[in-house]
């Protein structure tokens, strides 16, 4: 029997796996070359045009690395280009964004309490914001501000904070954090695709043609590479944030994101300075810790209000969700799910150590269950992932009732609609 929900979930898993693998490759090579560049030493008898060298040992072998600011007098036959890690990371990330936040937009993207938007409008804003963000950033870099790196970084930070606030005015908390990460990652990958690699190719072409390359191309590429270096750690946080409601399910999530960007700067400043042999600025760790404590404080903001748990979703169910709410078997499911799951997935969880519903998913009312139909089916029906370690002793017979209810609903829906 063809089960679209299961196939779609495995597709999302495959794309996410690809995204994580290529992201590790991109981040790893990026961090390696930054550390290498900062650790280069100028020694006597370097080849003509060489800027510095470094000896390294790894895996039982010794490596002698030399850097040329432009290129050696004779170009090697074999030249490795580090670019596909970036391109594949962005492409797989874009695919994952479409699978989860566009196809599943009614649940994960649009927040009707913030903005009355149709799904297609939310998708359009999602796609357009990523492109427009790059265009604005690229314009700033190519302006006279490019000669003032510090001021340019400050303006970039202001732009990122403004985008975080803007996303939060429209999207769900999860989508806000994810889109801010995608916005930043788009800038980083576009830097590689439109600036860094093309500039390097110009230099290579000049050398092969016997012309002296213009050093400005290396300077421009270096500026964009530096931006990428400082943006990497915040992007990793933002991409992981959808697993932690304390990060995204807060009215201050955009402020939390802003502080995370500052944490990324302080951490990278420490390592960059240390790798360059320019000191050991341990004060950056204190700054990072203070910023993290501020983030924790902001994440607990709902606890400051007496009506902090009066946060039940009030939006009307979509037509698809209404089908799940009225499908044959819903009464059986309502006799199972709240009792087995609502000790955690509640407005006021009472399971020890749980203070907020995991991932912000509530499972107390029929409307709650209808909104989370596919997750319930996959997590507590097809698999036994939930409840964790089966702490509430959910029976196999109960799981079968969940499966039957979901499939009854699917029969009433057009092919593929259940994906939403």
Secondary structure, 3 states (H helix, E strand, C coil): CCCHHHHHHHHHHHHHHHHHHHHHHHHHHHHHHHHHHHHCECCCCCCCCEEEEEEEEECCEEEEEEEECCCCCCCCCCCCCCCHHHHHHHHHHHHHHHHHHHCCHHHHCECCCCCCCCHHHHHHHHHHHHHHHHHHHHHHHHCHHHHCHHHHHHHHHHHHHHHHHHHHCCECHHHHHHHHHHHHHHHHHHHHHHHHHHHHHHHHHHHHCCCCCCCHHHHHHHHHHHHHHHHHHHHHHHHHHHHCHHHHCCCCHHHHHHHHHHHHHHHHHHHHHHHCCCCCCCHHHHHHHHHHHHHHHHHCHHHHCCCCCCCCCCCCCCHHHHHHHHCCCHHHHHCCHHHHHCCCCCCCCCCCCCCCCHHHCCCCCHHHHHHCHHHHHHHHHHCCCCCHHHCCCCCHHHHHHHHHHHHHHHHCCCCCHHHC
